[in-house]
């Protein structure tokens, strides 16, 4: 009877954590370098750690040491940690993993922009939104000469995408391109 109640309690905790986790789709989001995760061991010995994904794609977990997490979903990481803990470290471990902060999904904006730099990428960020987040054009910034340098997945280098932001500002939503992780937006200087 005690074992049955323990399994019900463990299942309830895992289900509660999955249903009420932060606004991240655990099945889709792939963890990257710099992301901050919370790894909680609920049973048998409670442990709660906030960890940052290292440049090599690892995190440090109590009892286990280094665990590779880069390009894995939150659900996959939780399963890996729980399985490894159950294989000789803890009896019936209950583990939850959640994303605290996404730092691997960034874009960079440079050139004739008021606040150049690297910014966190939110869902459906477009070129116009990115320019707004970065404080808008300087007085020399060209609205018709904006480039996106998008990293190529298959080989080194970038794909160049030209954007005419003046068309976007005139209402042409098709010209406003959605930014992807790793994109570099370059605002050219306007020539009078």
PyMOL commands that set and color helices and strands:
alter all, ss='L'
color gray80, all
select helices_A, chain A and resi 2-19+74-86+127-133+165-169+173-175
alter helices_A, ss='H'
color red, helices_A
select strands_A, chain A and resi 36-43+47-52+58-61+65-68+94-101+106-111+117-120+141-151+158-163+184-189
alter strands_A, ss='S'
color yellow, strands_A
deselect
rebuild
show_as cartoon
